């Protein structure tokens, strides 16, 4: 079975074709970073309009790269949430229209489930069950995963996610957009320890995270200190050490709590090299192991959506969408992953209403 994956939840347009027998046939991503850079962040309306421009050319590219035609597609998986409502609608409407034209099912997929399952695309994939660490721009969560579709939330950020803290701290240090990668590059030239930053909730005894106070500590230093380039690099390095120490400590605590020492890391922040070093060292010392997606699959992409859709189809966890003439597109801009179930997008929940939880 060949599944087309469509990702359009934020500022990257991703399409991919996954074959359940041959694996990933082709994938392509267009990033909107250059367009949003001048604004210092994502402008939702511009993001939605750019998705419209990119979908057909990317589909043409993916089909050509895979040696397939539209008639070779057996199903379409698209990101239904969480994300920007307008951006989600673009991908959903494109997927639904194509499914009607080709008379094949269109399957709504949870964006974070796509990230969570993306390490399974690697040649050395983890076995179930495992502990999952989701670290992206808007989410920092620890999950216990027993199988596809079965996710138990163990802990999450109570305020800013790690990715948000990276971006906001980068802005405080006068770095460009996107802030996370820019801060990591600056941190690589600095020395941690010269500035003293807190490790929020490091010894809280639970698996929750909080990074807002850490960002505020950086703000206080920036306001009260005249920083030269060396100072900025050292402060960036200390910030990165604080975030990665907290995440690695909590991840190990989750593994110990469930006596399960396979840790899967997914999401854009999972590409941070210092975080990978800390996680690898921490789990290795405890006799465990960390699994990551390929670097080009850490950020938003269509491959993870296609793969997730294929897995759900194989296990009967997703129903084909009701015809467009009978209802609205299934998008959920806010959609907790731990609420995901086989009926979470049944016909009575099809809605574009962003007020739904």
Secondary structure, 3 states (H helix, E strand, C coil): CEEEEEECCCCEEEEEEEECCCEEEEEEEEECHHHHHCCCCCCHHHHHHHHHHHHHHHHHHHHHHHCCCHHHCCEEEEEEECCCHHHHHHHHHHHHHHHHHHCCEEEEEEHHHHHHHHHHHCCCCCCCCEEEEEECCCCEEEEEEEECCEEEEEEEECCCCHHHHHHHHHHHCCCCCCHHHHHHHHHCCCCCCCCCCCCCCCCCCCCCECCHHHHHHHHHHHHHCCCCHHHHHHHHHHHHHHHHHHHHHHHHHHHHHHCCCEEEEECHHHHCHHHHHHHHHHHHHCCCEEEECCHHHCCCCHHHHHHHHHHHHHHCCCCCCCCHHHCCCCCCCCCCHHHCCCCCCCHHHCCCCCCCC
